[in-house]
Amino acid sequence: MSNNGRCYDFWVDFSEFMSRYREPKDCGLLREDYFECLHHSKEAQSKVGMLAWITGLFLIAQIVWCWFFVDVLGWGAVDAAVAVDLTSWTTVMAQFVYVVGWCKDFL
């Protein structure tokens, strides 16, 4: 078993390439691969992006429900609060299902 870290092979490729070329911009893709191995930034961006979409969709739902309860049904502020509460809990549950159900490496 090797004692090298998980990103060692990326580092070797990157450093060998850097030793052969003068311009760091020539090594951009290898550098990007090495940094992705270190930080998992692209993976994290995709997960955060999905959470943002879930939140945005339920924000729209919240606006529609509040409009429906107050303007269409004429129920008033108490029912608008119920609409906000329901959509807030639904948002939390949708995010929980996404993180626990689809992001297996999260836990």
Backbone bond lengths (Angstrom), bond angles and torsions (degrees), N, CA, C in turn:
res aa  C-N    CA-C-N  psi(-1)  N-CA   C-N-CA  omega(-1)  CA-C   N-CA-C  phi
1 M - - - 1.452 - - 1.524 109.19 -
2 S 1.311 115.73 137.90 1.454 121.50 -177.52 1.524 111.17 -84.15
3 N 1.328 115.77 146.06 1.459 120.84 176.63 1.521 112.00 -91.51
4 N 1.319 116.77 4.61 1.465 120.30 -179.35 1.519 110.10 -72.37
5 G 1.322 115.63 149.24 1.457 120.80 177.68 1.522 111.66 -72.43
6 R 1.309 115.81 171.18 1.462 120.22 -175.36 1.521 112.31 -67.01
7 C 1.317 118.35 -22.43 1.465 121.59 -178.07 1.524 112.53 -104.07
8 Y 1.306 116.91 8.49 1.466 120.63 -176.09 1.525 111.70 -59.72
9 D 1.326 117.89 -45.10 1.467 120.84 -178.52 1.530 111.40 -62.19
10 F 1.327 116.99 -38.16 1.459 120.29 176.25 1.532 110.67 -63.99
11 W 1.341 115.04 -40.44 1.458 119.35 179.69 1.527 111.21 -65.21
12 V 1.309 117.91 -41.93 1.467 121.62 179.64 1.523 110.10 -61.34
13 D 1.332 116.72 -47.16 1.468 119.99 178.61 1.522 111.05 -59.39
14 F 1.320 115.69 -46.78 1.459 120.98 -178.40 1.528 111.24 -63.55
15 S 1.320 117.77 -46.97 1.471 120.19 -176.88 1.534 111.53 -68.88
16 E 1.342 118.02 -35.56 1.464 120.12 176.21 1.527 110.80 -64.94
17 F 1.293 116.46 -42.89 1.461 121.22 178.91 1.517 110.24 -63.53
18 M 1.330 117.03 -42.38 1.474 121.64 179.68 1.531 110.99 -62.91
19 S 1.315 117.40 -33.81 1.463 119.70 -178.80 1.533 111.73 -71.88
20 R 1.338 117.13 -21.08 1.460 120.97 -178.59 1.529 113.76 -94.36
21 Y 1.315 117.77 -18.41 1.460 120.40 -175.44 1.521 110.61 -121.33
22 R 1.321 115.67 148.32 1.460 120.77 -177.85 1.522 112.36 -81.81
23 E 1.305 116.66 -39.54 1.461 121.95 -173.63 1.525 111.61 -91.23
24 P 1.331 118.44 122.95 1.465 120.27 177.18 1.528 113.08 -60.33
25 K 1.347 116.66 -27.18 1.466 118.74 -179.51 1.530 111.58 -64.79
26 D 1.336 118.51 -23.27 1.459 121.69 177.65 1.527 111.98 -68.04
27 C 1.314 116.22 -20.04 1.462 121.49 -177.04 1.526 111.91 -103.85
28 G 1.318 117.12 18.43 1.459 121.13 -173.00 1.520 114.67 -56.44
29 L 1.328 117.40 -44.96 1.465 119.75 -177.20 1.531 111.85 -67.81
30 L 1.323 116.39 -40.87 1.467 119.28 178.15 1.527 111.30 -66.39
31 R 1.324 115.68 -39.22 1.476 120.12 176.63 1.531 110.26 -62.18
32 E 1.328 116.13 -43.33 1.456 120.97 179.43 1.540 111.02 -62.48
33 D 1.334 116.67 -41.62 1.468 120.18 177.95 1.529 111.22 -63.16
34 Y 1.328 116.08 -42.01 1.463 120.57 -179.84 1.526 110.74 -64.56
35 F 1.327 117.27 -45.71 1.462 119.92 179.45 1.528 111.84 -66.50
36 E 1.325 117.48 -35.80 1.466 119.88 176.61 1.530 110.47 -63.67
37 C 1.317 116.42 -39.65 1.468 119.44 176.56 1.526 110.87 -62.30
38 L 1.321 116.83 -40.53 1.465 120.56 -179.15 1.526 112.93 -69.74
39 H 1.337 116.95 -44.72 1.463 120.40 -167.11 1.521 115.42 -111.46
40 H 1.321 118.33 -15.46 1.477 122.24 -177.48 1.521 112.13 53.54
41 S 1.316 117.42 37.23 1.465 120.27 -174.70 1.520 113.12 -68.28
42 K 1.326 119.14 -37.82 1.463 120.51 179.59 1.528 110.84 -66.93
43 E 1.315 115.19 -39.63 1.464 119.71 177.96 1.529 110.60 -63.47
44 A 1.316 116.35 -43.55 1.466 120.34 179.68 1.522 110.85 -66.13
45 Q 1.337 117.39 -38.56 1.461 120.20 179.60 1.514 111.47 -62.34
46 S 1.327 117.09 -39.02 1.465 118.85 -179.07 1.526 110.87 -67.31
47 K 1.325 117.67 -36.39 1.468 120.80 179.38 1.525 111.20 -71.14
48 V 1.305 116.89 -42.58 1.456 120.23 178.94 1.523 110.05 -67.62
49 G 1.319 116.83 -36.10 1.453 120.77 177.62 1.523 112.01 -60.13
50 M 1.322 117.07 -42.50 1.465 120.61 178.57 1.530 110.72 -65.03
51 L 1.319 117.41 -41.35 1.472 120.24 177.44 1.521 110.84 -62.33
52 A 1.321 117.11 -37.34 1.466 120.39 177.86 1.529 110.75 -66.33
53 W 1.330 117.75 -40.20 1.466 120.75 177.59 1.521 111.54 -63.84
54 I 1.331 116.31 -42.94 1.470 120.11 177.76 1.525 109.73 -58.92
55 T 1.310 116.29 -47.74 1.464 120.97 -179.53 1.527 111.42 -62.41
56 G 1.315 116.99 -43.04 1.459 120.74 179.56 1.520 112.56 -63.54
57 L 1.317 116.68 -42.05 1.466 120.12 178.91 1.526 111.60 -64.30
58 F 1.317 116.72 -41.66 1.456 118.93 179.82 1.527 112.36 -74.48
59 L 1.332 117.49 -23.22 1.461 119.87 171.91 1.531 109.96 -64.94
60 I 1.318 115.98 -43.87 1.465 119.96 176.39 1.531 110.27 -62.01
61 A 1.328 116.40 -43.49 1.466 119.95 177.66 1.528 110.74 -60.22
62 Q 1.319 116.50 -39.57 1.462 120.51 179.69 1.529 111.30 -63.21
63 I 1.302 116.81 -42.18 1.471 121.04 178.10 1.528 110.22 -62.84
64 V 1.322 116.31 -44.58 1.469 120.26 -179.38 1.528 110.60 -64.04
65 W 1.330 117.75 -45.58 1.464 120.28 -179.81 1.526 111.49 -63.09
66 C 1.325 117.30 -42.82 1.475 119.72 178.37 1.522 110.49 -61.91
67 W 1.323 117.21 -44.83 1.462 120.96 177.18 1.526 110.43 -59.56
68 F 1.337 116.22 -45.37 1.462 120.68 -178.19 1.531 111.42 -62.18
69 F 1.323 117.32 -47.51 1.465 120.68 -177.79 1.524 112.45 -67.40
70 V 1.334 117.05 -40.94 1.459 120.25 -174.46 1.530 111.62 -85.18
71 D 1.316 118.16 -52.40 1.470 120.39 -173.96 1.529 113.62 -83.09
72 V 1.309 117.26 -45.45 1.470 119.71 -175.82 1.523 111.14 -77.39
73 L 1.327 116.65 -51.75 1.459 120.16 -177.62 1.521 112.86 -87.08
74 G 1.326 117.34 -18.13 1.456 121.42 178.93 1.523 113.62 66.31
75 W 1.314 117.24 33.89 1.460 121.32 -174.49 1.520 114.04 -82.05
76 G 1.308 119.56 -25.64 1.452 120.45 175.83 1.515 114.65 101.86
77 A 1.312 113.82 -172.04 1.460 121.82 -172.60 1.522 113.46 -68.02
78 V 1.322 117.56 -35.58 1.474 119.90 -179.24 1.518 110.21 -62.59
79 D 1.304 116.76 -42.70 1.455 119.51 179.91 1.527 112.37 -73.48
80 A 1.317 116.76 -28.53 1.463 119.81 172.42 1.526 109.50 -63.95
81 A 1.330 116.31 -38.77 1.468 120.46 176.87 1.527 110.34 -64.24
82 V 1.323 116.68 -37.66 1.473 120.38 176.61 1.530 109.83 -63.44
83 A 1.336 117.19 -42.51 1.467 121.11 178.59 1.526 110.89 -61.63
84 V 1.329 116.65 -43.33 1.463 120.77 178.34 1.524 110.06 -63.30
85 D 1.306 117.16 -43.97 1.458 121.51 179.68 1.530 111.36 -62.24
86 L 1.314 117.06 -45.98 1.470 120.65 -179.55 1.527 111.92 -62.69
87 T 1.318 116.69 -45.55 1.463 118.41 -179.46 1.525 111.64 -70.43
88 S 1.322 117.45 -31.44 1.470 119.58 176.73 1.524 110.99 -65.96
89 W 1.323 116.65 -44.93 1.460 119.97 177.67 1.527 111.30 -65.89
90 T 1.308 117.22 -37.14 1.460 120.40 177.81 1.521 110.80 -65.27
91 T 1.324 117.11 -39.18 1.457 121.30 176.81 1.519 110.68 -61.41
92 V 1.307 116.37 -47.21 1.467 121.03 -179.97 1.528 110.54 -60.99
93 M 1.309 117.18 -43.91 1.466 120.58 -179.39 1.533 111.10 -66.38
94 A 1.327 117.54 -40.07 1.469 120.43 178.59 1.532 110.64 -64.16
95 Q 1.322 117.27 -41.52 1.458 120.36 177.90 1.528 111.06 -66.55
96 F 1.324 116.86 -39.44 1.467 120.86 177.89 1.525 110.52 -62.06
97 V 1.327 116.68 -46.21 1.470 120.48 179.53 1.521 110.32 -62.33
98 Y 1.322 116.76 -40.79 1.466 119.67 178.36 1.526 111.23 -62.65
99 V 1.325 116.82 -49.85 1.469 119.86 -175.79 1.521 111.43 -67.28
100 V 1.328 117.17 -45.93 1.471 120.04 -176.58 1.527 111.43 -80.15
101 G 1.329 117.32 -35.76 1.457 120.43 -175.77 1.513 114.64 -82.48
102 W 1.331 118.37 -38.91 1.458 120.65 -173.92 1.514 114.08 -109.71
103 C 1.287 119.73 -26.47 1.461 122.36 -179.90 1.523 108.78 -95.13
104 K 1.307 116.55 73.59 1.468 121.20 -173.88 1.529 112.44 -61.61
105 D 1.321 117.92 -32.22 1.468 119.75 -178.51 1.515 112.66 -79.98
106 F 1.347 117.55 -1.75 1.460 121.33 179.25 1.517 111.14 -67.53
107 L 1.313 117.37 -42.25 1.472 121.06 -176.69 1.496 111.83 -92.19
